[in-house]
């Protein structure tokens, strides 16, 4: 019987500071190895005691990315999917909360055989079990594990210990990549490696050493800096990889290849290079830089006064990018807080200067009246409108108020006493809301839908049956569907049962593009395969420019 082929594990850890691109680096490593003919999977490990990312404010931690099976995860899973086209499930996401919850569950069920349960070694062992389960589920030859945070942080110790334990048992199969920041003090004007040296020392202190150091900086790492880090880490200089700021995130794998990272990585982990094919990706990265035509898109909503909007709506932004680039345009995205429209409706005229608007997902009442004003203004003035989840609900409420004449119509989420609840709580959510059972209890993950023949949606997809990812508690109230359709709104996408409305739109002869989805199409867009609805929306926006 043939021996089981060894699988490889690559841990990506951060040094010096967070938010310098570990997720993009991990995704790029996956892309490069994939381009060499290997089956890879990416896994994100977050240090939070939260069970998942679903209860964390987007303004606090960035977008909540939803996987195929409904896992509410860190935004980096979106990067993994966009770079490698893999499909993420709950096996691709680990949190401290998940680990402790499982260890405690097993202890309560006497699964430890009466032994005392301790942080060491039982917590690292559960982390290892989850990493190996991810590999087994995805049948990956190489599993790339990104650790949130930075070395030296107390909460990361059990995860680093898990990596050390794996490394001690399988030294030929486990490898460490350190992502570290090289600051350039303005008054000195030269890069400094000392913080990275300290990060390496922190890694040594827990029994690990880097096999590669990726140097993040605003400019390419100098040869002197590479030599210094090489000496400190006792690594050959070719394993010190420069990762300067680039034009777009899609340049990162291309830049790594310029450093010969792929060949060196495969040599170190002991795998033959197989084929090499990054041609389509390289062509895309080059094309992006040459585009000079612009399309102006307004993202209309809230959450604009806190952390970077780019983190809160990263999948939406990238979906707009993918579609615009495929059409030869560069998107100019403007962030529009709708609360100003509630105070002064005359400011709605600024929407005339846009080529189209997107109302993305969201929760809560704040700013919603302004969103409805924007939705109605774009309907009347034939400005392309694309509503995502909450944005479809806003579209429906605005239509009920202004076309159907149901003044005061609203969502039960925003006004539980509204006379016309055109958006209502989903039947299976009533008890969950009543009992404040919020975490992981929405309609989550992939569900099928049937499309109306000849509709904008059906023409965009080119098929009559689709499958998309959801994250919501509320839906179009079935009591109002017939009335809304009689008034001209078309529900062009429905669940197979016909009960849940998945897409609402106006016909092409009434509006160039006025469409909302109850699902989140942004989770399935890819740089080399833009989502068809985003492409249809961008085409309408470009058409408005020409008009």
Backbone torsions as a table, in degrees:
resi	resn	phi	psi	omega
1	UNK	NA	131.1	-177.7
2	UNK	-67.3	141.5	178.6
3	UNK	-69.1	145.8	179.3
4	UNK	-64.7	131.7	-179.0
5	UNK	-66.9	132.9	-178.7
6	UNK	-69.3	139.2	174.4
7	UNK	-102.3	154.1	-176.5
8	UNK	-107.7	146.7	178.6
9	UNK	-126.6	127.6	178.9
10	UNK	-119.7	117.9	178.0
11	UNK	-95.1	130.0	177.7
12	UNK	-109.4	115.2	-177.1
13	UNK	-123.4	156.7	-176.8
14	UNK	-106.1	151.1	174.4
15	UNK	-131.4	157.9	176.2
16	UNK	74.8	-62.9	-178.4
17	UNK	-155.2	158.5	178.9
18	UNK	-89.4	177.0	176.5
19	UNK	62.2	36.8	176.1
20	UNK	-112.4	11.2	173.4
21	UNK	105.6	28.6	176.8
22	UNK	-60.5	-42.0	-177.8
23	UNK	-62.4	-43.7	178.4
24	UNK	-66.2	-39.1	178.8
25	UNK	-64.3	-44.9	179.8
26	UNK	-63.3	-41.8	177.6
27	UNK	-64.2	-38.2	-179.4
28	UNK	-68.6	-38.7	175.4
29	UNK	-60.1	-43.8	177.4
30	UNK	-60.3	-43.3	-179.4
31	UNK	-62.9	-44.3	-178.4
32	UNK	-64.1	-45.4	-179.6
33	UNK	-66.5	-36.2	176.3
34	UNK	-63.2	-40.1	-179.8
35	UNK	-67.2	-17.7	176.8
36	UNK	-91.2	6.1	174.9
37	UNK	95.0	14.7	-179.5
38	UNK	-102.8	147.7	177.1
39	UNK	-87.8	114.1	-176.3
40	UNK	-116.1	160.7	166.6
41	UNK	-142.4	148.0	178.6
42	UNK	-110.3	143.1	179.2
43	UNK	-131.4	137.7	176.3
44	UNK	-110.4	131.2	174.9
45	UNK	-114.3	115.2	178.8
46	UNK	-102.1	145.5	-175.4
47	UNK	-83.3	-5.0	-174.7
48	UNK	-67.4	147.5	176.3
49	UNK	-78.7	-10.4	171.8
50	UNK	-56.3	143.7	176.5
51	UNK	-66.6	-38.9	175.8
52	UNK	-149.7	-174.6	-176.5
53	UNK	-87.0	-2.9	-171.3
54	UNK	-63.2	-26.5	-178.0
55	UNK	-100.8	6.1	-179.9
56	UNK	-94.2	133.8	179.0
57	UNK	-59.0	134.2	177.2
58	UNK	-58.0	-34.2	180.0
59	UNK	-69.5	-17.5	-178.9
60	UNK	-90.5	-43.5	-170.2
61	UNK	-126.5	3.1	-177.8
62	UNK	90.0	-178.0	-175.9
63	UNK	-56.9	143.7	169.1
64	UNK	-91.0	115.2	-179.1
65	UNK	-94.0	132.1	-177.5
66	UNK	-103.4	126.1	178.1
67	UNK	-85.5	178.5	-177.0
68	UNK	-58.2	-40.2	-176.0
69	UNK	-90.8	7.7	176.9
70	UNK	95.9	3.8	177.5
71	UNK	-61.8	134.1	175.5
72	UNK	-99.3	108.0	-166.6
73	UNK	-126.6	177.4	176.8
74	UNK	-64.7	151.1	-178.1
75	UNK	-60.6	-20.2	-179.3
76	UNK	-65.5	-25.0	176.2
77	UNK	-63.2	-30.6	174.8
78	UNK	-65.0	-41.3	176.4
79	UNK	-61.8	-43.1	179.4
80	UNK	-59.1	-45.2	-177.9
81	UNK	-65.7	-43.0	-177.6
82	UNK	-67.1	-32.7	-178.0
83	UNK	-83.6	-39.1	-171.9
84	UNK	-112.0	-5.6	-179.8
85	UNK	61.8	20.3	175.5
86	UNK	-81.8	163.6	-180.0
87	UNK	-106.3	124.8	-177.0
88	UNK	-91.0	141.1	173.0
89	UNK	-132.6	-176.1	-175.8
90	UNK	-63.5	-20.7	176.7
91	UNK	-67.0	-19.5	-178.7
92	UNK	-88.7	10.0	-175.5
93	UNK	-141.8	126.4	178.6
94	UNK	-126.0	139.0	170.4
95	UNK	-128.0	160.0	174.7
96	UNK	-57.0	-39.9	179.9
97	UNK	-59.4	-43.8	178.1
98	UNK	-60.5	-43.8	-175.4
99	UNK	-63.9	-49.7	-179.2
100	UNK	-66.4	-39.1	-179.9
101	UNK	-60.9	-41.0	-179.3
102	UNK	-70.4	-41.3	178.8
103	UNK	-62.8	-42.7	178.6
104	UNK	-66.7	-40.1	177.8
105	UNK	-59.9	-44.8	-179.3
106	UNK	-65.7	-37.3	178.7
107	UNK	-64.4	-42.1	179.4
108	UNK	-65.3	-28.1	-179.3
109	UNK	-92.7	11.3	178.9
110	UNK	60.4	30.9	-178.2
111	UNK	-81.7	-4.3	176.0
112	UNK	-99.1	10.2	174.3
113	UNK	62.8	30.3	177.4
114	UNK	85.4	-2.1	177.8
115	UNK	-74.7	154.2	173.8
116	UNK	-72.1	145.9	-176.8
117	UNK	-106.6	127.4	-174.6
118	UNK	-129.0	159.0	177.7
119	UNK	-57.0	-43.4	172.2
120	UNK	-114.8	124.1	12.8
121	UNK	-104.0	4.7	-166.6
122	UNK	-70.1	-35.3	178.4
123	UNK	-68.0	-50.1	176.1
124	UNK	-59.1	-34.4	179.5
125	UNK	-64.7	-38.5	178.2
126	UNK	-68.3	-36.1	175.8
127	UNK	-62.1	-45.0	178.9
128	UNK	-61.7	-42.8	179.6
129	UNK	-57.7	-41.6	-178.8
130	UNK	-70.0	-39.0	177.0
131	UNK	-62.0	-45.4	-179.6
132	UNK	-68.8	-32.2	177.0
133	UNK	-66.7	-36.7	176.6
134	UNK	-64.0	-44.0	178.2
135	UNK	-61.7	-45.2	-177.9
136	UNK	-65.9	-42.0	-179.8
137	UNK	-61.3	-40.8	-175.8
138	UNK	-92.8	-4.9	-179.4
139	UNK	52.1	39.9	-175.1
140	UNK	-82.9	144.6	173.4
141	UNK	-81.5	-30.4	178.6
142	UNK	-133.7	125.3	178.6
143	UNK	-111.3	126.4	-177.5
144	UNK	-108.3	118.2	-175.5
145	UNK	-110.2	116.4	177.2
146	UNK	-97.4	126.0	176.2
147	UNK	-95.5	128.2	174.2
148	UNK	-70.3	161.3	179.2
149	UNK	78.0	-160.6	-177.5
150	UNK	-135.9	156.7	177.4
151	UNK	-60.8	146.0	-178.0
152	UNK	98.7	-16.6	177.8
153	UNK	-79.4	135.4	-176.8
154	UNK	-55.4	-44.5	-173.6
155	UNK	-69.2	-13.7	-179.7
156	UNK	-88.8	-13.4	-173.4
157	UNK	-54.9	-46.8	-179.8
158	UNK	-61.0	-32.7	-180.0
159	UNK	-73.5	-40.2	176.0
160	UNK	-65.3	-36.5	177.6
161	UNK	-65.2	-36.6	176.5
162	UNK	-61.4	-43.0	178.1
163	UNK	-63.7	-40.8	179.8
164	UNK	-64.1	-42.4	179.4
165	UNK	-63.2	-40.9	177.3
166	UNK	-65.1	-42.2	-179.4
167	UNK	-63.6	-39.3	-177.6
168	UNK	-67.7	-32.3	180.0
169	UNK	-84.7	-31.5	-175.0
170	UNK	-134.5	65.1	-174.4
171	UNK	-59.8	-25.2	-178.5
172	UNK	-86.3	-3.7	-175.0
173	UNK	-120.8	-5.8	-175.1
174	UNK	-121.6	130.6	-174.1
175	UNK	-137.8	154.4	-175.5
176	UNK	-122.3	129.1	171.6
177	UNK	-114.8	123.4	177.5
178	UNK	-99.1	124.9	174.2
179	UNK	-99.7	116.6	-175.1
180	UNK	-131.5	148.1	-176.1
181	UNK	-94.9	134.2	175.7
182	UNK	-105.1	103.3	179.8
183	UNK	-73.7	151.3	174.1
184	UNK	-124.4	92.4	179.7
185	UNK	-57.3	126.9	-174.8
186	UNK	-55.2	-38.5	-177.7
187	UNK	-71.7	-25.7	179.8
188	UNK	-91.0	-37.4	178.1
189	UNK	72.4	18.2	177.4
190	UNK	-136.9	150.0	-179.0
191	UNK	-68.9	148.1	179.3
192	UNK	-121.8	131.6	-176.9
193	UNK	-100.4	-6.1	-173.9
194	UNK	-58.2	-43.6	177.3
195	UNK	-58.9	-37.4	178.0
196	UNK	-67.3	-37.9	176.9
197	UNK	-60.6	-40.2	178.5
198	UNK	-67.2	-37.1	178.0
199	UNK	-63.4	-39.8	177.2
200	UNK	-63.5	-41.4	178.1
201	UNK	-62.3	-41.2	176.9
202	UNK	-60.3	-38.4	179.0
203	UNK	-67.3	-43.2	176.6
204	UNK	-57.3	-37.7	-173.7
205	UNK	-64.9	-19.5	178.0
206	UNK	-106.5	16.4	174.5
207	UNK	83.7	18.5	179.0
208	UNK	-120.8	154.9	174.5
209	UNK	-138.0	147.1	-178.3
210	UNK	-77.1	139.5	171.9
211	UNK	-88.7	-24.5	175.3
212	UNK	-143.3	149.1	170.7
213	UNK	-122.4	120.0	175.7
214	UNK	-98.2	120.3	-173.8
215	UNK	-96.9	105.5	176.6
216	UNK	-84.8	134.7	179.8
217	UNK	-163.9	168.9	178.0
218	UNK	-73.8	-23.0	178.2
219	UNK	-130.9	162.3	179.5
220	UNK	-55.7	143.7	177.7
221	UNK	-64.3	134.3	-179.2
222	UNK	-74.8	160.8	178.9
223	UNK	-62.5	-37.9	178.6
224	UNK	-62.4	-42.6	178.9
225	UNK	-63.4	-43.5	178.8
226	UNK	-59.7	-42.8	179.9
227	UNK	-62.9	-43.0	-179.3
228	UNK	-61.4	-49.3	-179.0
229	UNK	-65.6	-37.2	176.9
230	UNK	-58.0	-44.2	-179.9
231	UNK	-67.0	-43.4	-178.3
232	UNK	-63.6	-40.6	-176.1
233	UNK	-88.9	-6.2	-174.6
234	UNK	56.2	41.6	179.8
235	UNK	-116.7	144.1	172.4
236	UNK	-58.2	148.1	-173.5
237	UNK	-62.9	-26.1	179.7
238	UNK	-70.2	-10.1	177.4
239	UNK	-96.4	6.1	171.8
240	UNK	-102.0	110.2	-169.5
241	UNK	-105.9	126.8	178.4
242	UNK	-80.4	133.4	179.0
243	UNK	-135.9	75.1	-179.6
244	UNK	-76.0	167.7	172.5
245	UNK	-58.7	140.2	-177.5
246	UNK	-128.0	172.1	-175.6
247	UNK	-61.7	-44.2	176.9
248	UNK	-143.8	162.8	-179.4
249	UNK	-62.4	-22.9	-178.1
250	UNK	-76.6	-6.1	172.6
251	UNK	-80.9	-17.0	-171.4
252	UNK	-61.5	-49.6	177.5
253	UNK	-60.5	-36.7	179.5
254	UNK	-64.3	-42.3	178.5
255	UNK	-64.6	-41.3	177.6
256	UNK	-59.8	-39.5	-179.9
257	UNK	-66.0	-32.8	176.2
258	UNK	-62.6	-27.6	177.9
259	UNK	-86.9	3.3	-178.3
260	UNK	62.6	28.4	-175.1
261	UNK	-62.2	-43.5	-176.2
262	UNK	-59.3	-48.9	-179.5
263	UNK	-63.6	-43.3	-178.6
264	UNK	-66.3	-41.3	-179.6
265	UNK	-61.3	-47.7	-179.5
266	UNK	-63.2	-37.9	178.2
267	UNK	-61.8	-43.6	-176.5
268	UNK	-71.1	-38.1	-178.7
269	UNK	-84.6	-2.7	171.2
270	UNK	81.4	36.4	178.7
271	UNK	-124.9	143.6	177.3
272	UNK	-71.0	152.6	-173.7
273	UNK	-71.0	-21.4	-174.4
274	UNK	53.7	-145.7	-179.6
275	UNK	-81.5	167.2	175.3
276	UNK	-132.7	120.0	-178.3
277	UNK	-147.8	93.1	175.7
278	UNK	-120.1	21.7	-171.1
279	UNK	-63.3	-48.8	-178.6
280	UNK	-61.3	-41.0	-178.8
281	UNK	-66.5	-44.3	179.4
282	UNK	-62.6	-40.0	178.6
283	UNK	-63.3	-41.7	178.1
284	UNK	-61.6	-48.4	-178.8
285	UNK	-58.4	-38.1	178.4
286	UNK	-71.6	-38.6	-179.2
287	UNK	-62.8	-41.5	-176.3
288	UNK	-56.0	-40.6	-176.2
289	UNK	-68.8	-25.1	-174.3
290	UNK	-90.6	-11.4	-176.8
291	UNK	-71.3	129.6	178.8
292	UNK	-123.7	-9.3	176.1
293	UNK	-80.6	141.6	-171.9
294	UNK	-120.5	141.7	171.8
295	UNK	-123.9	133.2	-171.5
296	UNK	-101.0	115.7	-176.1
297	UNK	-118.0	128.6	175.5
298	UNK	-98.3	128.3	171.5
299	UNK	-98.5	115.5	-169.0
300	UNK	-107.5	118.6	-179.4
301	UNK	176.0	-134.5	-178.8
302	UNK	-142.3	-163.7	-173.8
303	UNK	63.8	28.3	-176.6
304	UNK	-100.0	0.4	-173.8
305	UNK	-109.2	10.6	-175.6
306	UNK	-120.0	-123.6	179.6
307	UNK	-65.9	166.4	-177.5
308	UNK	-48.2	130.8	175.4
309	UNK	-58.9	-28.9	-178.1
310	UNK	-63.1	-34.1	177.5
311	UNK	-75.9	-39.3	-176.6
312	UNK	-66.6	-35.4	-175.0
313	UNK	-125.1	37.6	-172.6
314	UNK	-59.5	-40.4	-178.8
315	UNK	-68.9	-36.0	177.5
316	UNK	-64.6	-47.4	-179.5
317	UNK	-59.2	-47.8	-178.2
318	UNK	-66.2	-34.2	177.5
319	UNK	-64.9	-40.6	175.8
320	UNK	-62.9	-44.9	178.1
321	UNK	-57.0	-50.8	-175.8
322	UNK	-57.1	-47.9	-177.1
323	UNK	-67.7	-44.4	-179.1
324	UNK	-63.1	-46.2	-179.9
325	UNK	-60.1	-40.5	-178.4
326	UNK	-63.3	-24.1	-179.9
327	UNK	-98.0	4.0	177.2
328	UNK	82.9	24.3	180.0
329	UNK	-125.3	153.9	175.8
330	UNK	-106.4	122.6	-178.0
331	UNK	-77.5	136.3	171.0
332	UNK	-109.2	105.0	-173.6
333	UNK	-95.2	127.8	176.9
334	UNK	-113.4	140.7	-177.9
335	UNK	-101.1	121.5	-173.3
336	UNK	-121.1	112.4	176.8
337	UNK	-83.8	118.4	-171.1
338	UNK	-77.3	-8.4	179.7
339	UNK	-61.3	-27.2	179.6
340	UNK	-67.2	-28.5	178.7
341	UNK	-70.3	-28.8	178.7
342	UNK	-69.2	-28.1	-179.7
343	UNK	-89.6	-29.6	-176.3
344	UNK	-150.9	99.3	-177.1
345	UNK	-65.2	-21.6	-179.1
346	UNK	-63.8	-21.7	-179.3
347	UNK	-71.9	-11.5	177.0
348	UNK	-60.6	-23.4	-178.5
349	UNK	-62.1	-19.2	177.9
350	UNK	-64.0	-22.4	178.7
351	UNK	-66.0	-20.7	178.4
352	UNK	-62.9	-25.0	-177.4
353	UNK	-83.2	-4.9	-178.8
354	UNK	-95.2	156.8	175.5
355	UNK	-89.2	-16.1	177.4
356	UNK	177.5	162.6	178.6
357	UNK	-130.0	152.8	174.3
358	UNK	-121.8	130.9	169.6
359	UNK	-107.3	108.0	-173.5
360	UNK	-84.4	-175.4	179.0
361	UNK	-67.3	161.3	179.6
362	UNK	175.7	175.9	-179.8
363	UNK	-139.0	155.5	172.7
364	UNK	89.8	167.7	-171.0
365	UNK	-83.7	-31.1	-171.6
366	UNK	-56.3	130.3	175.7
367	UNK	81.1	-4.9	-173.6
368	UNK	-70.8	-32.8	178.3
369	UNK	-64.0	-37.5	176.5
370	UNK	-67.2	-36.2	176.9
371	UNK	-63.8	-40.4	179.9
372	UNK	-67.2	-36.1	175.9
373	UNK	-63.6	-40.9	179.0
374	UNK	-66.6	-41.4	179.7
375	UNK	-61.2	-42.9	-179.0
376	UNK	-71.1	-37.5	179.8
377	UNK	-62.4	-43.8	-179.3
378	UNK	-69.7	-30.1	176.3
379	UNK	-65.8	-49.5	-176.5
380	UNK	-65.8	-37.7	-173.7
381	UNK	-99.0	12.6	172.8
382	UNK	58.3	36.1	175.8
383	UNK	-91.8	126.7	-179.4
384	UNK	-51.9	132.1	-176.9
385	UNK	-129.5	131.0	177.9
386	UNK	-129.7	113.5	-179.6
387	UNK	-104.5	130.3	-177.9
388	UNK	-111.0	111.3	178.9
389	UNK	61.1	-95.5	176.1
390	UNK	-57.7	-33.9	179.5
391	UNK	-65.4	-31.0	174.4
392	UNK	-71.5	-38.0	178.7
393	UNK	-65.5	-39.9	176.8
394	UNK	-61.7	-45.1	177.8
395	UNK	-56.7	-45.6	-176.6
396	UNK	-67.1	-42.4	179.3
397	UNK	-64.8	-45.2	-179.8
398	UNK	-60.9	-38.6	179.7
399	UNK	-68.1	-41.3	179.0
400	UNK	-62.5	-39.9	-178.8
401	UNK	-70.6	-47.8	-167.1
402	UNK	-96.2	-19.3	179.0
403	UNK	-111.4	-45.9	-179.7
404	UNK	-78.5	-18.7	177.2
405	UNK	82.1	19.8	179.1
406	UNK	-90.3	78.2	-176.9
407	UNK	-63.6	128.7	-177.3
408	UNK	91.6	1.2	175.9
409	UNK	-57.5	147.1	-175.8
410	UNK	-162.3	-176.1	172.3
411	UNK	-98.5	144.0	177.0
412	UNK	-61.9	-21.4	176.7
413	UNK	-67.3	-39.9	-177.0
414	UNK	-89.6	-30.4	-177.7
415	UNK	-147.1	97.3	-176.6
416	UNK	-68.2	-15.2	-178.4
417	UNK	-105.0	9.0	-178.3
418	UNK	-57.7	143.2	179.2
419	UNK	-72.3	-27.0	-177.1
420	UNK	-126.5	82.8	-179.3
421	UNK	-79.8	76.8	-177.3
422	UNK	-69.8	-20.6	170.5
423	UNK	-115.8	122.5	-174.2
424	UNK	-129.0	166.4	177.8
425	UNK	-65.7	135.4	174.4
426	UNK	-62.2	143.9	-174.1
427	UNK	-54.5	-40.9	-176.5
428	UNK	-79.7	-0.8	-178.6
429	UNK	-101.3	-13.0	-173.7
430	UNK	-56.8	-52.7	-177.8
431	UNK	-68.0	-33.8	-179.9
432	UNK	-64.2	-43.4	178.4
433	UNK	-66.9	-42.3	-179.4
434	UNK	-59.0	-38.5	-177.7
435	UNK	-93.9	9.7	-179.2
436	UNK	54.9	40.2	178.1
437	UNK	-95.8	86.5	-169.3
438	UNK	-99.4	-37.7	-172.7
439	UNK	-68.3	120.9	174.8
440	UNK	65.1	26.6	-174.0
441	UNK	-116.5	2.5	177.5
442	UNK	-75.1	177.8	169.8
443	UNK	-74.8	109.3	-169.9
444	UNK	-125.5	144.1	173.3
445	UNK	92.7	-165.0	-171.0
446	UNK	-85.2	132.1	175.0
447	UNK	-136.8	148.6	179.2
448	UNK	-83.2	161.5	175.4
449	UNK	-150.4	152.2	175.9
450	UNK	-106.6	139.2	-176.5
451	UNK	-105.4	145.4	179.5
452	UNK	-74.9	129.5	-178.2
453	UNK	-59.9	133.3	176.9
454	UNK	82.6	-1.8	-179.9
455	UNK	-75.4	165.0	176.1
456	UNK	-58.4	-43.0	-178.9
457	UNK	-62.2	-46.4	-177.7
458	UNK	-65.3	-38.7	178.1
459	UNK	-68.2	-34.2	179.2
460	UNK	-67.5	-47.7	-178.5
461	UNK	-72.7	-35.4	-176.0
462	UNK	78.7	10.0	177.3
463	UNK	-141.4	166.9	-178.1
464	UNK	-102.8	-10.1	178.8
465	UNK	-127.4	131.9	-178.2
466	UNK	-131.3	170.9	175.9
467	UNK	-141.3	123.4	-175.6
468	UNK	-138.4	163.4	-176.0
469	UNK	-94.2	141.5	-175.2
470	UNK	-120.8	158.4	171.1
471	UNK	-161.6	85.6	-178.1
472	UNK	-160.7	161.9	176.6
473	UNK	-112.0	-20.3	-172.2
474	UNK	-113.9	158.0	-177.5
475	UNK	-146.4	170.2	173.5
476	UNK	-65.4	127.3	-178.5
477	UNK	-66.5	119.9	-179.1
478	UNK	-53.8	-25.9	-178.5
479	UNK	-66.2	-19.8	-175.0
480	UNK	-108.7	-3.4	-174.2
481	UNK	-61.8	-48.6	-178.1
482	UNK	-61.3	-41.1	-179.7
483	UNK	-66.7	-42.3	-180.0
484	UNK	-64.6	-42.2	179.9
485	UNK	-68.3	-36.0	177.0
486	UNK	-63.0	-27.4	179.9
487	UNK	-88.1	2.2	173.4
488	UNK	112.3	-10.4	178.4
489	UNK	-79.0	133.1	-177.3
490	UNK	-106.8	123.5	173.2
491	UNK	-92.4	92.7	-171.1
492	UNK	-87.2	-8.6	175.7
493	UNK	-131.4	128.2	-179.3
494	UNK	-136.4	154.4	173.9
495	UNK	-64.0	157.7	179.8
496	UNK	-54.3	-29.2	178.4
497	UNK	-75.6	-17.1	-177.3
498	UNK	81.8	2.0	-175.4
499	UNK	-87.4	-41.1	-175.4
500	UNK	-96.5	129.4	178.8
501	UNK	-86.6	120.4	-175.1
502	UNK	-100.6	-31.3	179.8
503	UNK	-139.6	134.1	173.4
504	UNK	-119.8	140.0	-179.7
505	UNK	-154.8	164.5	167.9
506	UNK	-103.3	145.6	179.8
507	UNK	-61.0	155.5	-177.6
508	UNK	-58.1	-33.0	-178.4
509	UNK	-76.9	-8.6	178.4
510	UNK	-101.9	-28.6	-175.8
511	UNK	-160.3	141.2	-178.8
512	UNK	-61.9	-36.6	176.2
513	UNK	-168.1	103.8	177.7
514	UNK	-134.9	94.6	-167.5
515	UNK	-146.3	142.6	175.6
516	UNK	-136.1	147.9	178.4
517	UNK	-119.0	139.1	175.5
518	UNK	-76.0	-19.7	178.0
519	UNK	-94.1	-177.6	-178.3
520	UNK	-114.4	88.7	-179.1
521	UNK	-64.3	-21.6	-176.8
522	UNK	-62.9	-21.8	-178.7
523	UNK	-74.0	-12.2	-176.7
524	UNK	-113.6	4.0	178.7
525	UNK	-76.5	143.5	179.1
526	UNK	-130.3	149.4	-177.4
527	UNK	-59.3	-34.0	179.5
528	UNK	-98.3	0.2	178.2
529	UNK	-148.1	77.8	-177.9
530	UNK	-58.4	152.2	178.5
531	UNK	-69.7	135.5	-175.5
532	UNK	-60.0	-32.9	179.6
533	UNK	-72.6	-37.1	175.6
534	UNK	-66.2	-37.6	177.7
535	UNK	-64.4	-43.0	178.8
536	UNK	-63.5	-40.7	178.3
537	UNK	-63.1	-47.1	-179.3
538	UNK	-64.9	-35.5	176.1
539	UNK	-60.7	-42.0	178.2
540	UNK	-64.7	-39.7	179.1
541	UNK	-64.3	-43.3	178.8
542	UNK	-66.2	-37.2	176.0
543	UNK	-61.4	-37.3	177.2
544	UNK	-66.0	-37.9	177.7
545	UNK	-59.0	-46.1	-177.2
546	UNK	-68.7	-35.1	179.6
547	UNK	-66.0	NA	NA
